[in-house]
Amino acid sequence: SASTSIYDQCLAAYFETNDAASADDSSLEATLARQQYLLKCISESNAESINTFFLVYASSLVFFMQAGFAMLCAGSVQKK
């Protein structure tokens, strides 16, 4: 579903492949391949989270820069 996080989807896919593979092949290579898939999937999930955090952080900087510029303009007005 759309509300399921990428991390949860990675874990679900990992356990599905792990259960299917455990019946067929329990070799070290198969286990390492499943672990490699899980790490790749989680790193993609982390990249998405980092991008979202950066977007929120950068937008908050822009918001405060605008407020600072408004204060600068208000302070530069002289009473005549």
Backbone hydrogen bonds, N-H to C=O, Kabsch-Sander energy under -0.5 kcal/mol:
donor,donor_aa,acceptor,acceptor_aa,energy
4,T,1,S,-0.7
9,Q,5,S,-2.0
10,C,6,I,-2.5
11,L,7,Y,-2.4
12,A,8,D,-2.5
13,A,9,Q,-2.5
14,Y,10,C,-2.6
15,F,11,L,-2.7
16,E,12,A,-2.1
17,T,13,A,-2.4
18,N,14,Y,-2.6
19,D,15,F,-2.6
20,A,16,E,-2.2
21,A,17,T,-2.4
22,S,18,N,-2.0
23,A,19,D,-0.9
24,D,20,A,-1.0
25,D,21,A,-3.3
31,T,27,S,-2.1
32,L,28,L,-2.7
33,A,29,E,-2.2
34,R,30,A,-2.1
35,Q,31,T,-2.3
36,Q,32,L,-2.6
37,Y,33,A,-2.2
38,L,34,R,-2.3
39,L,35,Q,-2.5
40,K,36,Q,-2.3
41,C,37,Y,-2.5
42,I,38,L,-2.5
43,S,39,L,-2.3
44,E,40,K,-1.8
45,S,41,C,-1.8
46,N,42,I,-2.6
47,A,43,S,-2.1
48,E,44,E,-1.8
49,S,45,S,-1.9
50,I,46,N,-2.6
51,N,47,A,-2.1
52,T,48,E,-2.0
53,F,49,S,-2.4
54,F,50,I,-2.5
55,L,51,N,-2.0
56,V,52,T,-2.1
57,Y,53,F,-2.7
58,A,54,F,-2.9
59,S,55,L,-2.1
60,S,56,V,-1.9
61,L,57,Y,-1.9
62,V,58,A,-2.1
63,F,59,S,-2.1
64,F,60,S,-2.3
65,M,61,L,-2.3
66,Q,62,V,-2.2
67,A,63,F,-1.8
68,G,64,F,-2.4
69,F,65,M,-2.5
70,A,66,Q,-2.0
71,M,67,A,-1.9
72,L,68,G,-2.2
73,C,69,F,-2.4
74,A,70,A,-2.4
75,G,71,M,-2.1
76,S,72,L,-1.2
77,V,73,C,-0.6
77,V,74,A,-0.5
80,K,78,Q,-0.6
